Amino acid sequence: MHEEAPYRRIAAEIRERIARGDLAPGDRIPSTREITRDWGVAMATATKVINALREAGLVETRSGAGSVVLDRGSPPVEMVIELGLPAHAGGFHGDPTPRLRRPADAELNRDRVVRSAIGIADAEGLSMLTMRRVAADLGVATMSLYRHVPGKEELILAMIDAVFGEAPLPDELPAHWRTRLETAARQMWRSFEAHPWAADPLSLTRPQLLPNLLPYSEWSLGTLRALGFGVDDMMHIHLTLFGHVRASALSLDTELRARADTGVTNDEWADQHGGEIEAVLNAAPERSSALRYVAEQGFDYDIEAVFESGLRLLLDGVAAALARREVSGDDQMDLSVV
């Protein structure tokens, strides 16, 4: 007799929670990271658990919520049979041979594929996104996705483009150059806050020419050109501002993933490791006076505050560059946007 596969056993346990009502419709089921941690299995096994539950019609992935229990009445008996459970277990009844009903391929389109992928990335991170996972979420064959997106790389770019299309820049440019650059940076930051995974695939050296990202470049570069900067300074300032927003978003994504993996907040982590930090500072007091000062004074890490502070300092630098141009008498600067 073969030993039951771990993913089937874990899926059966979660199914039982659903059957008992411990997990009600709309409730979030354990994420892949929580399954990995709580059941001591590999991430691939945890992914199979979620896929098995989704393919059985028990759960769906919702943006910002993760995988949640569906409200479709009694779960299909095929799930009971697939997991090797008796048909009466957990109160399931009915025809023992139903099959998961998949929507017709005609119902599938590029937007549905992209939205499903965004929901998965929002819920559990970009590393968990696969074409197979998207297909399972939509209840279609994996190969049917390729009629709408060529592959995973193209799908990710379409996801990022859709994310920035959710909240486009204003139609009218603010009058002052600083307000323009602040507006663009903060708008991009808000998109990353809603979808932190979107920062990592974007590149400074090989920029992706996405329709909903191009307005950010045009907005920024157009403002800098109107101020009289040459092409090198235009690009350096533009890329530095973009790099600051992206780096802040990467830190946000890392923190959210760490919190999901451990269940520990940033402040709780600092409290738990306070003794270790103190030991390091005591080991070399002559080389850590500034760090000790910070530790003694206390610093409340707030990524939003760090982002705003960095943005202010960068734009102060642009203002200083403009002031130097005024002193030098450069007549290329358009004072109407200063």
C-alpha positions in Angstrom: 0.0 0.0 0.0 1.4 3.3 -1.1 1.8 6.1 1.5 -0.5 9.0 1.0 1.2 12.0 -0.7 1.8 14.8 1.8 0.0 17.4 -0.3 -3.1 15.2 -0.3 -3.0 14.8 3.4 -2.6 18.5 4.0 -5.3 19.4 1.5 -7.6 16.9 3.3 -7.0 18.6 6.6 -7.9 22.0 5.2 -10.9 20.5 3.5 -12.1 19.2 6.8 -11.8 22.6 8.3 -14.0 23.9 5.5 -16.5 21.1 6.0 -16.7 21.8 9.8 -17.2 25.5 9.2 -13.9 26.4 10.9 -13.1 28.1 7.6 -16.2 29.9 6.3 -16.8 31.3 2.8 -14.6 34.2 2.3 -12.1 33.1 5.0 -8.4 33.0 4.0 -6.9 29.5 4.0 -3.3 29.0 5.0 -0.9 30.5 2.4 1.9 28.4 0.8 4.4 30.0 3.3 2.2 29.1 6.2 1.8 25.6 5.0 5.5 25.3 4.5 6.1 26.5 8.1 3.2 24.7 9.9 3.4 21.3 8.2 7.2 21.3 7.6 7.0 20.6 3.9 8.7 22.1 0.8 7.3 25.1 -1.0 6.5 22.9 -4.1 4.3 20.6 -1.8 2.5 23.7 -0.4 1.8 24.9 -3.9 0.3 21.5 -4.8 -2.0 21.8 -1.7 -3.4 25.2 -2.9 -3.7 23.9 -6.5 -5.6 20.8 -5.3 -8.1 22.9 -3.3 -8.5 25.4 -6.1 -9.0 22.7 -8.8 -11.6 21.1 -6.6 -13.6 24.3 -6.6 -13.1 24.9 -2.9 -11.0 28.1 -3.0 -10.1 31.0 -5.2 -7.4 33.7 -5.1 -8.5 37.2 -4.4 -6.2 40.2 -4.8 -5.1 41.5 -1.4 -6.7 38.6 0.4 -4.9 35.4 -0.7 -6.7 32.1 -1.3 -10.1 32.2 0.3 -13.0 29.7 0.7 -15.6 29.9 -2.1 -19.2 30.2 -1.3 -20.6 27.6 -3.7 -22.6 25.4 -1.4 -21.3 21.9 -0.7 -17.8 21.3 -2.2 -17.8 18.7 -5.0 -17.5 15.1 -4.1 -14.6 14.7 -6.5 -12.4 16.4 -3.9 -13.3 13.7 -1.4 -12.5 11.0 -3.9 -9.3 12.7 -5.1 -8.0 12.9 -1.6 -8.8 9.2 -0.9 -11.6 10.0 1.6 -15.0 8.3 2.0 -17.8 10.0 0.2 -19.6 10.7 3.4 -16.7 12.3 5.2 -17.4 15.7 6.5 -21.0 15.6 5.4 -20.4 15.3 1.6 -23.1 13.5 -0.3 -24.1 13.0 -3.9 -23.0 11.5 -7.2 -19.5 10.0 -6.7 -18.3 10.8 -10.2 -18.7 14.6 -10.8 -15.9 16.4 -12.5 -14.7 20.0 -12.1 -16.5 22.1 -14.6 -14.1 24.3 -16.5 -15.3 27.4 -18.3 -15.2 27.3 -22.1 -12.0 28.6 -23.7 -14.2 31.2 -25.3 -14.8 32.8 -21.9 -11.0 33.2 -21.4 -9.3 36.4 -22.4 -6.0 38.3 -21.8 -7.5 40.5 -19.1 -8.8 37.6 -17.1 -5.4 35.9 -17.3 -3.6 39.1 -16.2 -6.0 39.8 -13.4 -5.8 36.3 -12.0 -2.0 36.5 -12.1 -2.1 39.8 -10.2 -4.3 38.3 -7.6 -1.8 35.4 -7.0 1.2 37.8 -6.9 -0.6 40.1 -4.5 -1.6 37.2 -2.2 1.7 35.2 -2.1 4.4 37.0 -4.0 5.7 36.9 -7.5 7.9 33.8 -6.8 4.7 31.7 -6.5 3.4 32.7 -9.9 3.4 30.0 -12.6 1.4 29.5 -15.7 0.0 26.3 -14.2 -1.0 28.2 -11.1 -2.9 30.8 -13.1 -4.6 28.1 -15.1 -5.7 26.3 -11.9 -7.0 29.6 -10.6 -9.1 30.2 -13.7 -10.1 26.5 -14.0 -8.7 26.1 -17.5 -6.0 24.0 -19.1 -2.5 25.5 -18.8 -1.9 25.5 -22.6 -5.0 27.6 -23.2 -3.2 30.5 -21.5 -0.6 30.7 -24.3 -3.2 31.9 -26.7 -3.4 35.1 -24.7 0.2 35.5 -23.4 3.4 34.1 -24.9 4.9 33.1 -21.6 5.5 34.0 -18.0 7.9 36.9 -18.7 5.4 38.5 -21.0 2.6 37.9 -18.4 4.6 39.7 -15.7 5.1 42.7 -17.9 1.4 42.7 -18.7 0.7 42.6 -15.0 2.9 45.5 -14.2 1.4 47.5 -17.1 -2.1 46.8 -15.7 -1.1 47.8 -12.2 0.1 51.2 -13.4 -3.0 51.6 -15.5 -5.2 51.3 -12.4 -4.3 54.9 -11.3 -2.8 56.9 -14.1 -1.1 60.3 -13.7 -3.4 63.4 -13.7 -4.3 64.8 -17.1 -3.0 68.3 -16.3 0.6 69.0 -15.2 1.0 70.9 -11.9 2.5 74.4 -12.5 5.6 74.0 -10.4 8.4 71.6 -11.3 8.8 70.2 -7.8 5.1 69.4 -7.5 5.3 67.6 -10.9 8.2 65.4 -9.8 6.7 64.8 -6.4 3.3 63.8 -8.0 4.9 61.3 -10.3 7.1 59.7 -7.6 4.2 59.5 -5.1 1.8 58.1 -7.7 4.3 55.4 -8.6 4.9 54.7 -4.9 1.2 54.2 -4.3 1.1 51.6 -7.1 4.0 49.8 -5.6 2.4 49.9 -2.1 -0.7 48.2 -3.6 1.4 45.7 -5.5 4.9 45.5 -3.9 6.0 42.6 -6.2 5.9 44.9 -9.2 9.1 46.7 -8.3 11.5 43.8 -8.7 11.0 43.0 -12.4 11.5 46.6 -13.5 15.0 47.5 -14.6 17.1 50.7 -14.5 19.5 49.5 -17.2 17.1 47.8 -19.5 13.8 49.7 -19.1 10.6 48.0 -20.2 8.6 50.2 -22.6 5.2 49.6 -21.1 2.3 51.8 -22.2 1.2 52.8 -18.7 4.8 53.4 -17.6 5.8 55.7 -20.5 3.8 58.7 -19.1 6.0 58.6 -16.0 9.1 59.0 -18.0 7.6 61.6 -20.3 6.3 63.6 -17.3 9.7 63.5 -15.5 11.9 64.1 -18.5 9.7 66.8 -19.9 9.8 68.7 -16.7 13.6 68.4 -16.4 14.1 69.5 -20.1 11.9 72.5 -19.5 14.2 73.5 -16.6 17.1 73.6 -19.0 19.0 70.5 -18.0 21.1 68.7 -20.6 20.3 65.1 -21.6 22.8 63.6 -19.2 21.5 65.5 -16.2 17.9 64.8 -17.3 18.5 61.1 -17.3 20.6 61.0 -14.2 17.9 62.9 -12.2 15.1 60.8 -13.7 16.8 57.5 -13.0 17.8 58.5 -9.5 14.2 59.4 -8.6 12.9 56.2 -10.2 15.6 54.2 -8.4 14.6 55.7 -5.0 10.9 54.8 -5.5 11.8 51.3 -6.7 14.3 50.7 -3.9 11.7 51.8 -1.3 9.2 49.4 -2.8 11.7 46.5 -2.8 12.2 47.1 0.9 8.5 47.1 1.4 8.1 43.8 -0.5 10.9 42.2 1.5 9.3 43.3 4.8 5.9 41.9 3.8 7.4 38.6 2.7 9.4 38.3 5.9 6.3 39.1 7.9 4.3 36.4 6.0 7.1 33.8 6.5 7.6 34.4 10.2 4.4 36.2 11.5 6.8 38.7 13.1 6.6 42.4 12.5 9.6 44.6 12.1 9.3 46.1 15.6 8.8 42.6 17.1 11.9 41.4 15.2 13.9 44.3 16.7 12.7 43.5 20.2 13.7 39.8 19.7 17.2 40.7 18.5 17.8 43.5 20.9 20.3 41.5 22.9 22.3 40.5 19.8 22.5 44.1 18.7 23.6 45.2 22.1 26.3 42.5 22.1 27.7 43.7 18.7 27.8 47.3 19.9 29.6 46.4 23.1 32.1 44.3 21.2 33.6 47.4 19.5 32.4 50.5 21.3 35.1 52.7 19.7 33.7 51.9 16.2 30.0 52.1 17.0 29.3 55.3 18.8 26.9 56.6 16.2 25.0 53.3 16.1 24.8 53.3 19.9 23.5 56.8 19.8 20.7 55.7 17.4 20.0 52.7 19.6 19.8 54.8 22.7 17.6 57.5 21.2 15.3 55.0 19.5 14.3 55.1 15.8 10.8 54.1 14.7 11.3 52.6 11.2 8.5 53.7 8.9 9.0 52.9 5.2 6.6 55.7 4.3 8.6 58.2 6.2 11.9 56.9 4.7 10.4 57.2 1.2 9.2 60.8 1.8 12.5 61.9 3.4 14.5 60.5 0.5 12.3 62.1 -2.0 12.6 65.5 -0.3 16.4 65.2 -0.2 16.6 64.3 -3.8 14.4 67.2 -4.9 16.4 69.5 -2.7 19.4 68.5 -4.7 17.5 69.3 -8.0 16.6 72.7 -6.4 20.3 73.3 -5.5 21.3 72.5 -9.1 18.8 75.0 -10.4 20.1 77.7 -8.0 23.6 77.1 -9.3 22.4 77.6 -12.8 20.7 80.9 -11.9 23.9 82.1 -10.3 25.9 81.1 -13.4 23.4 83.0 -15.6 22.5 80.1 -17.8 19.8 81.4 -20.1 18.5 77.9 -21.1 16.3 77.5 -18.1 12.5 78.0 -18.5 11.6 80.1 -15.4 7.9 79.5 -16.0 8.1 76.1 -14.4 10.5 77.1 -11.5 
